[in-house]
């Protein structure tokens, strides 16, 4: 697809050029060969534009054009969200990895060493992308910005909005040059803001977040204080520098000189942290402005974002847990019947359970108790809650789980009355914790019914109850976060800042909590704080099973990890979220991104089960990115990468059985892709590993090894492997396995031309299969016997074996035997062909094709259609041959095999041309042009040049000489670009021959011969070609009656002929020169050179046609002597001699 970008200059300004480069990590200089290979692959996929368009659609970009020669794609964006997603994928390395998965063919993934060394990099103009982002932001008209200064410095009008530096605003472009319409997020106030005081938030993620989660945000970042580290300390202490008496709840009282131990993390973006007084042991909120560092050390850079426990819990998150796990993945993917079939040539999701004692719950559900009993029961529950906090976590979660777990059996309308009674009773009896929790639950019920003012009253009352609040952190966090959400809903700017700071400190500074507000980090510009909040937000959404909501935050966290690592110059956190991201992309059905993130996952800390999950995830997402080999078990070659990683883990865990299975699986994949040399070591390793378990475990691997040796053409090694297996089965009850070994031994002996011994082995195999009643093995043994006797010329006997085999195949039609069934039909057709039974041959081949079509086996269809095409071509039935070759083209396109498609298109072009009609010639022209495009895409210059030449020939045949000349010139130019002068010389000459050997317009060959190929032949010192061209020029000019110019080339031909060292060339050259002189009426010169030609002719005639030649020459000489030179006697002698020739 080479779509040219149309439109005005503004359209071009929106275009982004994405350039890709292939490089080897082991090399410094660019690898031109590798780049050319990638460029060729791009030309191939470029012709199928839908694949490329879908790739960039998944990357949130709009593809405009592909320029393979410039190694680039031209893309554009229509929305800010598209730029945000694409820039994220670019930074995470997914764009480069998607192109690697897309451009590298199957053979690349089979070479692990090459895979480790190769890398594809992509580059775009970052400044242009940023400019395009700002332009789209302004074009959308509504966006978020940060104030650069305080409004007082620029305020000139009354309707201008008052704001402070670093306030967040939602602004709208109203068309005025100097002012925008702004809304302050912290208060909701509207007004005009000067354009030069606003800076649009630089990251598209921030724009998306504030639109997706609108709320209150504002304030300014804290002023620089005593703590200079970008992020606080996990361990350490600080010293109070002022006397402080708490003004709010849960704050520590301090005296100058008091030592406070920091709990959790101290963050630069917050004005508060949580500390424990070293003397009193009390825990509470501490203002950073009131303390200075004492024995504080910066947090280890490897643990900036989360603790070890948090990191472990994040790695265990599985967004795909709802999908059934596949415990038998290896058996399903690589279920091998190598040792039983002859060869031819989790438990469900866990239930939630109530953690309260069943006796209490049952009492609530089964008895109609009075209000007094309810009050007493709830008082007891809330009183003992101080000692059983973990049992009442449902009170605090986001699902309102307490409605059906703690208070099962009570309706939402009745429950507030009961809780109000608990609140009053706890208040009277001085039960602080029961009072506090009752108020909290009442607040939650009110908020659930959108009664925010009433909820706020209950929450504030709960905060006013004096307790050791930090002894129950989950409850304290729930209380502050719920109160903050109410303040945000009601836009209470006076109460919000301090409450929000405390909620953020509880959520961000202490590990293992699942809620946050990102606005604070946006205002503060603190990436460390932003990373922490992204982690907590993503954890919350993952906990709630909202994977689509979690995805942007996981992506942002991964982005911040990479960007901060780059700033620090070292890995800043041992956090790799690619495994999590790959499963999130899979859930969202984004296969290109799922594969890209999966391939970037290091896989170092994975368990064996996770390694198998990676294999399955790859298999599911690779369906759209690989050829559809329907009807076969062919797996994408890239699966080798994940099988190798699983094998490494199995070796580390010393799991011998899994190692054997994985080695066999790798051998199967290599065999399917024709990489038998790589399959062999895997099979050998499987034999060694299986032997380490027991002999039975190693048997299947040994059979696979023997079969691979047969396929590799190493019958001696195969016999050495298989014969001990046969001996080990003697005396055992394993007849099928013995039959398998006999069958393989027969194949080995057949390769060694030991026909009689091979027949004996096949007889044993057939007998065993009959005794065991295995019809498939009987059919295969009979087919092998038929092929064996067919090779020695016994066609009639082969027919009997093959027909019996086919009858058995028909009885097991439902089994997956289509390839074997088809191959047997082909052998039967061959037996009929040897005896000249053409009609039976056709029936056999067509039956094979029908079976392939029924099984949707594209590979078999290709083989049989090709055989049928050749059969009809041999019978000169070109119409039927064309029909089957067209099917081959269709199958090649389904397989996305451009090389095969090009070959079949060339054959079709030749067949249509042989029909010799105008319609067929134009059809031939169409197929040749298609083949030409493929040759160009594949970068095969030789085939390309020959196809240009063929198209030129066809245009000449349909009387379009100008187009013929154009294509012939293109063929010459393509050949000249190659570093093969001999090939270029042949193309040059053949291009001229199109006109020279034609029946019209022969003079058009003159530029090709005289101005092109002749000088080129001289430049490369190709004497034979130079002689041929001089001879052709002489003949051409003679036919055009240009005798004088023809004489020059005839003289040169005589001169060059002596250099060729071929006597016949000199003979021909002198004869042609004599003919030119005769045409010029220079009879003496003509006579001289005719005699010279006769002198160079062979003394003994070697062909009857030579007599005719001598007769004509002597007649010509006689005429010259008698009539032109007036020498009568000699002329009579010459004519007389010609009569006796």
VOMIMI-468228 format. One line per 4 residues: number of its first residue (from 1); their letters; for each residue x, y, z of C-alpha. Coordinates in steps of 0.5 Angstrom, whole numbers. Layout:
residues N
NUM) a) X/Y/Z  ... .
//
This chain:
residues 1141
1) xxxx) 0/0/0  3/6/-2  -2/12/-1  0/19/-2 .
5) xxxx) -2/24/3  -7/29/0  -9/35/3  -6/42/4 .
9) xxxx) 0/44/8  -4/43/15  -5/36/14  2/35/13 .
13) xxxx) 4/38/19  -1/33/23  3/27/20  8/24/24 .
17) xxxx) 14/20/21  16/13/25  23/10/22  25/3/24 .
21) xxxx) 32/1/24  34/-6/25  41/-7/29  45/-13/32 .
25) xxxx) 47/-12/40  54/-15/38  56/-10/33  57/-3/33 .
29) xxxx) 56/-1/25  49/-2/22  47/-8/19  45/-7/12 .
33) xxxx) 44/-14/11  39/-14/17  36/-8/15  35/-10/8 .
37) xxxx) 31/-16/10  27/-12/14  25/-8/9  24/-14/4 .
41) xxxx) 19/-16/9  16/-10/10  14/-10/2  11/-16/3 .
45) xxxx) 6/-14/9  5/-8/5  2/-11/0  -4/-13/5 .
49) xxxx) -5/-7/7  -11/-9/12  -6/-13/17  -1/-6/17 .
53) xxxx) -7/-2/18  -10/-6/24  -3/-6/27  -3/1/28 .
57) xxxx) -10/1/30  -8/-3/36  -3/2/37  -8/8/37 .
61) xxxx) -5/11/31  -8/12/24  -4/9/18  -3/14/12 .
65) xxxx) 2/11/8  8/6/8  15/7/5  19/1/5 .
69) xxxx) 25/4/1  25/10/7  24/5/13  18/9/15 .
73) xxxx) 11/9/16  7/16/16  2/16/21  -3/21/24 .
77) xxxx) -7/22/30  -14/25/31  -15/26/38  -11/27/44 .
81) xxxx) -13/20/47  -10/17/41  -3/21/42  -3/19/49 .
85) xxxx) -4/12/48  1/12/42  6/16/46  5/11/52 .
89) xxxx) 6/5/48  12/8/44  16/9/51  14/2/54 .
93) xxxx) 18/-1/48  11/-4/45  11/0/38  18/-3/37 .
97) xxxx) 17/-10/39  10/-10/35  14/-9/29  19/-14/31 .
101) xxxx) 13/-19/32  10/-17/25  16/-16/21  21/-22/23 .
105) xxxx) 19/-28/19  18/-35/22  25/-37/21  27/-32/25 .
109) xxxx) 24/-34/32  27/-41/31  34/-38/32  35/-37/39 .
113) xxxx) 42/-34/38  40/-29/33  34/-27/37  38/-25/43 .
117) xxxx) 43/-21/38  37/-17/34  34/-11/36  29/-6/32 .
121) xxxx) 29/1/34  24/6/33  24/14/33  19/19/32 .
125) xxxx) 20/27/32  19/28/40  18/35/39  13/35/33 .
129) xxxx) 9/30/37  9/35/43  7/40/38  1/36/35 .
133) xxxx) -1/34/42  -2/42/44  -5/43/37  -10/38/38 .
137) xxxx) -11/40/45  -13/47/43  -17/44/38  -22/40/42 .
141) xxxx) -23/47/46  -23/44/53  -17/42/57  -14/42/64 .
145) xxxx) -8/47/65  -4/49/71  -3/56/73  4/59/72 .
149) xxxx) 3/65/77  -1/68/82  -7/72/79  -6/78/83 .
153) xxxx) 0/80/78  -4/80/72  -11/81/74  -13/88/70 .
157) xxxx) -21/86/69  -26/85/74  -29/78/71  -22/75/71 .
161) xxxx) -22/69/76  -17/69/82  -12/64/83  -6/62/86 .
165) xxxx) 1/59/83  0/52/81  -7/51/82  -11/47/77 .
169) xxxx) -16/49/72  -21/47/67  -20/52/61  -24/53/55 .
173) xxxx) -22/57/49  -27/62/47  -24/65/41  -20/71/44 .
177) xxxx) -13/72/43  -11/74/50  -16/70/55  -19/63/56 .
181) xxxx) -25/61/60  -23/58/66  -26/54/72  -22/53/79 .
185) xxxx) -22/45/80  -21/47/88  -27/51/88  -31/51/82 .
189) xxxx) -31/58/81  -31/61/74  -28/67/70  -23/69/65 .
193) xxxx) -16/67/66  -10/70/61  -7/66/56  0/67/58 .
197) xxxx) -1/65/65  -4/58/64  1/52/62  -3/46/59 .
201) xxxx) -1/40/63  4/37/59  2/29/59  -4/27/56 .
205) xxxx) -5/22/62  -6/28/66  -12/31/61  -15/24/61 .
209) xxxx) -15/23/68  -18/29/70  -23/28/65  -25/21/67 .
213) xxxx) -25/22/75  -27/29/75  -26/32/83  -23/37/87 .
217) xxxx) -16/39/86  -12/45/88  -7/48/92  0/49/91 .
221) xxxx) 6/44/93  9/44/99  15/49/100  22/46/101 .
225) xxxx) 24/44/108  29/41/112  28/34/108  32/34/101 .
229) xxxx) 31/27/99  26/26/93  22/21/97  22/20/105 .
233) xxxx) 25/15/109  23/8/111  27/8/117  30/13/121 .
237) xxxx) 28/19/126  27/26/126  27/32/132  22/37/133 .
241) xxxx) 24/44/132  18/47/135  13/46/141  6/44/138 .
245) xxxx) 0/43/141  -5/39/136  -11/43/133  -14/37/129 .
249) xxxx) -15/30/131  -10/24/131  -4/29/131  2/28/136 .
253) xxxx) 4/33/141  11/36/141  16/39/145  22/42/142 .
257) xxxx) 28/36/142  23/31/142  25/25/138  20/22/133 .
261) xxxx) 20/15/129  18/15/122  13/10/120  12/8/113 .
265) xxxx) 14/13/108  16/20/108  14/23/101  16/30/99 .
269) xxxx) 9/32/96  6/32/103  6/36/108  4/31/113 .
273) xxxx) 7/24/115  6/19/120  10/18/126  11/15/133 .
277) xxxx) 13/19/139  20/16/142  18/17/149  10/16/150 .
281) xxxx) 10/11/144  4/15/141  3/15/134  0/20/130 .
285) xxxx) 0/26/124  6/30/124  7/36/120  14/36/116 .
289) xxxx) 15/44/118  15/42/125  21/37/125  28/36/122 .
293) xxxx) 32/30/120  36/26/126  38/19/124  34/19/117 .
297) xxxx) 37/15/111  34/16/104  30/10/102  33/4/98 .
301) xxxx) 33/6/91  31/-1/89  24/0/94  22/7/92 .
305) xxxx) 15/5/90  13/-1/94  15/-6/99  17/-13/98 .
309) xxxx) 10/-15/101  6/-10/96  11/-12/90  9/-20/92 .
313) xxxx) 2/-19/92  2/-15/85  6/-20/82  1/-25/84 .
317) xxxx) -5/-21/81  -8/-25/75  -13/-21/71  -15/-28/67 .
321) xxxx) -17/-32/73  -24/-33/71  -21/-36/65  -21/-44/66 .
325) xxxx) -14/-46/67  -11/-51/63  -7/-56/67  -6/-61/61 .
329) xxxx) -3/-55/56  3/-59/54  -1/-66/52  -6/-62/48 .
333) xxxx) -1/-58/44  4/-63/43  0/-69/44  5/-74/40 .
337) xxxx) 3/-81/38  10/-83/36  10/-89/40  3/-91/38 .
341) xxxx) 2/-90/31  6/-92/25  9/-86/21  8/-85/13 .
345) xxxx) 14/-84/8  -17/-52/78  -21/-52/82  -27/-47/81 .
349) xxxx) -27/-40/84  -26/-40/91  -33/-38/95  -33/-32/100 .
353) xxxx) -34/-34/107  -37/-30/113  -32/-30/118  -36/-28/124 .
357) xxxx) -38/-34/128  -44/-38/125  -48/-38/132  -48/-31/132 .
361) xxxx) -50/-30/124  -55/-35/125  -58/-32/131  -59/-26/127 .
365) xxxx) -62/-29/121  -67/-35/125  -70/-31/131  -74/-25/131 .
369) xxxx) -71/-21/137  -73/-15/140  -70/-8/139  -66/-9/146 .
373) xxxx) -63/-16/145  -61/-13/138  -57/-7/142  -54/-11/147 .
377) xxxx) -51/-16/141  -49/-10/137  -45/-7/143  -42/-14/145 .
381) xxxx) -40/-15/137  -37/-7/137  -34/-8/144  -30/-14/142 .
385) xxxx) -28/-11/135  -22/-8/139  -19/-15/139  -22/-18/133 .
389) xxxx) -20/-13/128  -19/-17/122  -26/-20/122  -29/-14/121 .
393) xxxx) -26/-12/115  -32/-12/111  -34/-6/115  -29/-2/111 .
397) xxxx) -29/-5/104  -32/-1/98  -37/-6/97  -41/-5/103 .
401) xxxx) -40/-12/105  -43/-11/112  -50/-11/109  -50/-18/108 .
405) xxxx) -44/-21/112  -44/-17/119  -52/-16/119  -55/-21/115 .
409) xxxx) -62/-22/115  -63/-14/116  -66/-10/111  -63/-3/109 .
413) xxxx) -69/1/112  -69/-3/118  -61/-3/120  -60/5/121 .
417) xxxx) -65/5/127  -62/-1/130  -55/3/129  -58/9/132 .
421) xxxx) -60/5/138  -53/2/138  -50/9/137  -54/12/143 .
425) xxxx) -53/6/148  -45/6/146  -45/14/148  -48/13/154 .
429) xxxx) -44/7/157  -38/11/155  -36/5/150  -32/9/145 .
433) xxxx) -30/4/140  -37/2/139  -39/9/139  -34/11/133 .
437) xxxx) -36/5/129  -43/6/129  -43/13/127  -38/11/121 .
441) xxxx) -43/5/119  -49/10/119  -45/15/115  -44/10/110 .
445) xxxx) -51/8/110  -53/15/109  -47/16/103  -50/10/100 .
449) xxxx) -57/14/99  -53/20/97  -55/24/104  -48/27/104 .
453) xxxx) -50/32/109  -52/27/114  -46/23/112  -41/28/114 .
457) xxxx) -45/30/121  -44/22/123  -37/22/120  -35/28/124 .
461) xxxx) -38/26/130  -34/19/129  -27/23/129  -29/27/135 .
465) xxxx) -29/21/139  -23/20/143  -19/13/142  -13/11/140 .
469) xxxx) -14/11/133  -8/8/130  -9/2/133  -14/0/128 .
473) xxxx) -11/3/121  -16/0/117  -22/3/120  -18/10/121 .
477) xxxx) -16/10/113  -24/8/111  -26/14/116  -22/19/113 .
481) xxxx) -22/17/106  -30/17/106  -30/24/110  -26/26/104 .
485) xxxx) -30/24/99  -36/27/102  -32/34/102  -30/33/95 .
489) xxxx) -38/32/93  -40/38/97  -34/42/95  -32/44/102 .
493) xxxx) -26/48/101  -25/50/108  -25/43/111  -22/39/105 .
497) xxxx) -14/41/105  -12/38/112  -17/32/111  -14/31/104 .
501) xxxx) -7/31/107  -9/26/112  -12/21/108  -6/22/103 .
505) xxxx) -1/20/108  -5/14/111  -6/11/104  1/13/101 .
509) xxxx) 6/13/107  4/6/109  4/0/105  -1/-5/103 .
513) xxxx) -7/0/102  -12/1/96  -14/8/95  -11/14/93 .
517) xxxx) -12/21/89  -7/23/84  -9/30/84  -4/31/89 .
521) xxxx) 2/29/85  0/33/79  0/39/83  6/37/86 .
525) xxxx) 10/35/80  13/29/84  14/23/80  15/18/86 .
529) xxxx) 9/20/89  5/19/82  8/12/82  6/11/89 .
533) xxxx) -1/13/87  -2/10/81  0/3/84  -5/4/89 .
537) xxxx) -11/6/84  -9/0/80  -9/-5/86  -16/-2/88 .
541) xxxx) -19/-3/81  -16/-10/80  -19/-12/87  -25/-10/84 .
545) xxxx) -24/-14/78  -25/-7/74  -19/-9/69  -21/-4/64 .
549) xxxx) -20/2/69  -14/-1/72  -10/-1/65  -8/6/64 .
553) xxxx) -6/6/71  -1/0/70  1/3/64  3/9/67 .
557) xxxx) 6/6/73  11/2/68  12/8/64  14/12/71 .
561) xxxx) 19/6/73  22/7/66  23/14/66  25/15/73 .
565) xxxx) 30/9/72  33/13/66  33/19/70  37/16/76 .
569) xxxx) 42/12/71  40/5/74  34/1/75  30/5/81 .
573) xxxx) 25/-1/82  25/-8/81  18/-8/78  17/-11/71 .
577) xxxx) 9/-10/70  10/-13/63  7/-20/65  1/-16/68 .
581) xxxx) 0/-12/62  0/-18/57  -6/-21/61  -10/-14/61 .
585) xxxx) -9/-13/54  -11/-20/53  -17/-19/57  -19/-13/52 .
589) xxxx) -17/-17/46  -11/-13/44  -7/-19/41  -1/-14/38 .
593) xxxx) 0/-11/45  -1/-17/49  4/-21/45  9/-15/45 .
597) xxxx) 8/-14/53  9/-21/54  16/-22/50  18/-16/54 .
601) xxxx) 17/-19/60  24/-22/63  21/-28/66  26/-29/71 .
605) xxxx) 22/-30/77  16/-34/74  14/-40/77  13/-46/72 .
609) xxxx) 6/-46/72  6/-38/70  11/-40/65  6/-45/62 .
613) xxxx) 1/-39/63  5/-35/58  5/-41/53  -2/-41/53 .
617) xxxx) -3/-33/53  2/-33/47  -2/-38/43  -9/-35/44 .
621) xxxx) -6/-28/42  -2/-31/36  -8/-33/32  -9/-27/29 .
625) xxxx) -2/-25/27  0/-32/24  -2/-36/18  -8/-40/18 .
629) xxxx) -6/-47/17  -13/-50/18  -13/-57/19  -6/-58/22 .
633) xxxx) -3/-57/28  2/-52/26  4/-47/32  8/-41/31 .
637) xxxx) 15/-41/31  15/-36/36  13/-41/41  20/-43/42 .
641) xxxx) 22/-37/46  17/-39/51  18/-46/51  25/-45/52 .
645) xxxx) 24/-40/58  19/-46/61  25/-51/60  30/-46/64 .
649) xxxx) 25/-46/70  24/-54/69  32/-55/69  32/-50/75 .
653) xxxx) 27/-54/79  30/-60/77  23/-63/74  25/-68/70 .
657) xxxx) 19/-70/67  17/-63/65  24/-62/62  22/-69/58 .
661) xxxx) 16/-66/56  18/-59/54  24/-62/50  19/-66/46 .
665) xxxx) 15/-60/45  21/-56/42  23/-62/37  15/-62/35 .
669) xxxx) 15/-55/33  22/-55/30  20/-61/26  13/-58/24 .
673) xxxx) 17/-52/21  23/-56/18  28/-54/22  30/-62/23 .
677) xxxx) 37/-60/25  35/-56/31  30/-61/33  35/-67/33 .
681) xxxx) 38/-64/40  32/-63/43  30/-70/42  37/-72/44 .
685) xxxx) 36/-68/51  29/-71/52  32/-78/51  37/-77/56 .
689) xxxx) 32/-73/61  27/-79/60  32/-84/62  34/-81/68 .
693) xxxx) 27/-82/70  26/-89/68  26/-93/61  19/-92/60 .
697) xxxx) 19/-85/60  25/-85/55  22/-89/50  17/-84/47 .
701) xxxx) 23/-79/46  28/-85/43  22/-86/38  22/-79/36 .
705) xxxx) 29/-79/36  29/-85/31  24/-82/27  28/-75/26 .
709) xxxx) 34/-79/24  30/-82/18  27/-75/16  34/-73/16 .
713) xxxx) 37/-78/12  41/-82/17  39/-89/17  45/-92/20 .
717) xxxx) 44/-88/26  37/-89/26  38/-96/26  43/-96/32 .
721) xxxx) 37/-92/36  31/-96/34  34/-103/34  36/-103/42 .
725) xxxx) 28/-101/43  26/-107/39  30/-111/43  28/-108/50 .
729) xxxx) 21/-110/48  22/-117/47  18/-121/52  13/-115/54 .
733) xxxx) 6/-114/53  7/-108/48  5/-110/41  3/-103/38 .
737) xxxx) 10/-100/40  13/-106/37  9/-105/31  11/-98/31 .
741) xxxx) 19/-100/31  18/-105/26  15/-99/21  20/-94/23 .
745) xxxx) 26/-100/21  23/-101/15  23/-94/13  30/-94/15 .
749) xxxx) 32/-100/11  28/-97/5  33/-91/5  38/-96/4 .
753) xxxx) 35/-100/-1  35/-106/3  28/-108/0  27/-115/2 .
757) xxxx) 29/-113/9  24/-107/9  18/-112/7  20/-116/12 .
761) xxxx) 19/-111/17  13/-108/14  10/-115/14  11/-115/22 .
765) xxxx) 8/-109/23  2/-110/19  1/-117/23  1/-114/29 .
769) xxxx) -4/-108/27  -8/-113/25  -8/-117/31  -9/-111/35 .
773) xxxx) -15/-109/31  -12/-102/30  -15/-100/23  -10/-94/22 .
777) xxxx) -4/-97/23  -6/-103/18  -8/-97/13  -1/-94/14 .
781) xxxx) 3/-101/14  -1/-102/7  1/-96/4  8/-96/6 .
785) xxxx) 8/-103/3  5/-100/-3  10/-95/-4  16/-100/-3 .
789) xxxx) 14/-104/-9  12/-98/-13  19/-96/-12  22/-102/-15 .
793) xxxx) 17/-102/-21  11/-107/-19  5/-102/-20  0/-107/-21 .
797) xxxx) 2/-110/-14  3/-103/-11  -5/-102/-13  -7/-108/-9 .
801) xxxx) -4/-105/-3  -6/-98/-4  -13/-100/-5  -14/-104/1 .
805) xxxx) -10/-98/5  -16/-93/2  -21/-98/4  -19/-98/11 .
809) xxxx) -18/-90/11  -25/-90/9  -27/-94/15  -24/-89/20 .
813) xxxx) -26/-83/16  -27/-79/23  -20/-79/25  -15/-74/23 .
817) xxxx) -12/-78/18  -13/-73/12  -6/-72/10  -4/-80/10 .
821) xxxx) -11/-81/6  -9/-76/1  -2/-78/0  -4/-85/-1 .
825) xxxx) -9/-83/-6  -3/-79/-10  1/-86/-9  -4/-90/-12 .
829) xxxx) -5/-85/-18  3/-86/-19  2/-93/-20  -4/-92/-25 .
833) xxxx) 1/-87/-29  6/-92/-30  1/-96/-33  -2/-91/-38 .
837) xxxx) -9/-91/-34  -10/-83/-35  -17/-83/-33  -16/-87/-26 .
841) xxxx) -10/-82/-25  -14/-76/-25  -20/-79/-21  -14/-81/-15 .
845) xxxx) -12/-74/-15  -18/-71/-15  -21/-75/-9  -14/-73/-6 .
849) xxxx) -16/-66/-7  -23/-67/-5  -21/-70/2  -16/-64/3 .
853) xxxx) -22/-59/2  -26/-63/7  -21/-63/12  -19/-55/10 .
857) xxxx) -12/-57/10  -9/-52/6  -2/-55/6  -5/-62/3 .
861) xxxx) -9/-57/-2  -3/-54/-5  1/-61/-6  -5/-64/-9 .
865) xxxx) -7/-58/-14  0/-57/-16  0/-65/-18  -7/-64/-22 .
869) xxxx) -4/-58/-25  2/-62/-28  -2/-68/-30  -7/-63/-34 .
873) xxxx) -1/-59/-37  2/-66/-39  -4/-68/-43  -4/-61/-46 .
877) xxxx) -11/-59/-43  -9/-52/-41  -15/-50/-39  -16/-55/-33 .
881) xxxx) -9/-54/-31  -10/-46/-31  -16/-48/-26  -12/-52/-21 .
885) xxxx) -6/-47/-21  -11/-41/-20  -13/-45/-13  -5/-46/-12 .
889) xxxx) -5/-38/-12  -11/-38/-7  -8/-42/-2  -2/-39/-2 .
893) xxxx) -5/-32/-1  -9/-36/5  -2/-38/8  1/-31/6 .
897) xxxx) 7/-34/3  9/-29/-2  14/-33/-5  10/-39/-7 .
901) xxxx) 4/-34/-10  9/-31/-14  12/-37/-17  5/-40/-19 .
905) xxxx) 3/-33/-22  9/-34/-27  6/-41/-29  -1/-38/-30 .
909) xxxx) 2/-33/-34  6/-37/-39  0/-42/-39  -5/-36/-41 .
913) xxxx) 0/-34/-46  1/-41/-49  -7/-40/-51  -5/-35/-56 .
917) xxxx) -11/-31/-56  -12/-23/-55  -16/-25/-48  -11/-30/-46 .
921) xxxx) -6/-25/-47  -9/-20/-43  -10/-25/-37  -3/-27/-38 .
925) xxxx) -1/-20/-37  -5/-19/-31  -2/-25/-28  5/-22/-30 .
929) xxxx) 4/-16/-27  2/-19/-20  8/-23/-20  12/-17/-22 .
933) xxxx) 9/-13/-15  11/-19/-11  18/-20/-14  19/-12/-12 .
937) xxxx) 16/-13/-5  21/-19/-4  27/-16/-7  29/-21/-11 .
941) xxxx) 32/-17/-17  34/-23/-22  26/-25/-22  24/-18/-22 .
945) xxxx) 28/-16/-28  26/-23/-32  19/-21/-30  19/-14/-33 .
949) xxxx) 22/-17/-39  16/-22/-39  11/-16/-39  15/-13/-44 .
953) xxxx) 14/-19/-49  7/-19/-48  6/-12/-49  9/-13/-56 .
957) xxxx) 5/-19/-57  -2/-15/-56  1/-9/-61  3/-4/-55 .
961) xxxx) 10/-3/-57  11/4/-53  9/0/-47  13/-6/-49 .
965) xxxx) 19/-1/-50  18/2/-43  18/-5/-39  24/-7/-43 .
969) xxxx) 28/-1/-41  26/-2/-34  28/-10/-34  35/-7/-36 .
973) xxxx) 35/-2/-31  34/-7/-26  39/-12/-28  44/-6/-28 .
977) xxxx) 43/-5/-21  45/-12/-19  53/-14/-18  52/-19/-24 .
981) xxxx) 54/-16/-31  53/-23/-34  46/-23/-32  45/-16/-34 .
985) xxxx) 48/-17/-41  43/-23/-42  37/-18/-40  40/-13/-45 .
989) xxxx) 40/-18/-51  34/-21/-49  30/-14/-49  33/-12/-56 .
993) xxxx) 31/-19/-58  24/-18/-57  23/-13/-63  29/-16/-67 .
997) xxxx) 26/-23/-67  19/-20/-68  15/-20/-74  14/-12/-74 .
1001) xxxx) 18/-6/-72  24/-9/-71  28/-3/-72  26/-1/-65 .
1005) xxxx) 31/-6/-62  37/-2/-65  37/2/-59  38/-4/-55 .
1009) xxxx) 43/-7/-59  47/-1/-61  47/4/-56  46/-1/-50 .
1013) xxxx) 48/-8/-50  54/-7/-55  58/-2/-51  56/-6/-44 .
1017) xxxx) 59/-12/-47  65/-9/-49  66/-6/-42  66/-12/-39 .
1021) xxxx) 70/-16/-44  64/-21/-46  67/-23/-53  62/-28/-55 .
1025) xxxx) 56/-23/-53  60/-18/-57  60/-22/-63  53/-24/-63 .
1029) xxxx) 51/-17/-62  55/-15/-68  52/-20/-72  45/-18/-70 .
1033) xxxx) 46/-11/-72  49/-13/-79  43/-17/-80  38/-12/-78 .
1037) xxxx) 41/-6/-82  41/-11/-88  34/-12/-87  32/-5/-87 .
1041) xxxx) 37/-4/-93  42/0/-89  48/-3/-93  53/2/-91 .
1045) xxxx) 52/2/-84  51/-6/-84  58/-6/-87  61/-3/-81 .
1049) xxxx) 58/-8/-76  60/-14/-81  67/-12/-81  67/-11/-74 .
1053) xxxx) 64/-18/-73  70/-21/-77  75/-18/-73  72/-20/-66 .
1057) xxxx) 70/-27/-69  77/-29/-69  78/-27/-62  72/-32/-60 .
1061) xxxx) 77/-38/-62  71/-41/-65  72/-43/-72  64/-43/-74 .
1065) xxxx) 64/-36/-72  69/-34/-77  66/-38/-82  59/-34/-81 .
1069) xxxx) 62/-27/-80  66/-28/-87  60/-31/-90  55/-25/-88 .
1073) xxxx) 61/-20/-90  61/-23/-97  53/-22/-97  54/-15/-95 .
1077) xxxx) 59/-13/-100  54/-17/-105  48/-12/-103  53/-6/-104 .
1081) xxxx) 55/-9/-111  62/-10/-109  63/-16/-113  70/-17/-112 .
1085) xxxx) 70/-16/-105  64/-21/-104  67/-26/-108  74/-26/-104 .
1089) xxxx) 70/-27/-97  65/-32/-100  72/-36/-102  74/-34/-95 .
1093) xxxx) 68/-37/-92  69/-43/-96  76/-44/-94  73/-44/-86 .
1097) xxxx) 68/-49/-87  69/-56/-85  72/-61/-90  67/-66/-88 .
1101) xxxx) 60/-65/-88  56/-66/-82  49/-65/-83  45/-65/-90 .
1105) xxxx) 43/-58/-89  50/-56/-91  50/-59/-98  44/-54/-99 .
1109) xxxx) 49/-48/-96  55/-50/-101  50/-50/-107  47/-43/-106 .
1113) xxxx) 54/-41/-105  57/-44/-111  51/-41/-115  52/-35/-112 .
1117) xxxx) 60/-35/-114  58/-38/-121  53/-32/-122  58/-27/-120 .
1121) xxxx) 64/-30/-124  60/-31/-130  55/-25/-130  58/-19/-126 .
1125) xxxx) 66/-21/-127  65/-23/-134  70/-29/-133  66/-35/-137 .
1129) xxxx) 70/-41/-136  71/-40/-129  63/-38/-128  61/-45/-131 .
1133) xxxx) 66/-49/-127  63/-46/-121  56/-47/-123  58/-54/-125 .
1137) xxxx) 61/-56/-118  54/-53/-115  50/-58/-119  54/-64/-116 .
1141) x) 54/-62/-109 .
//
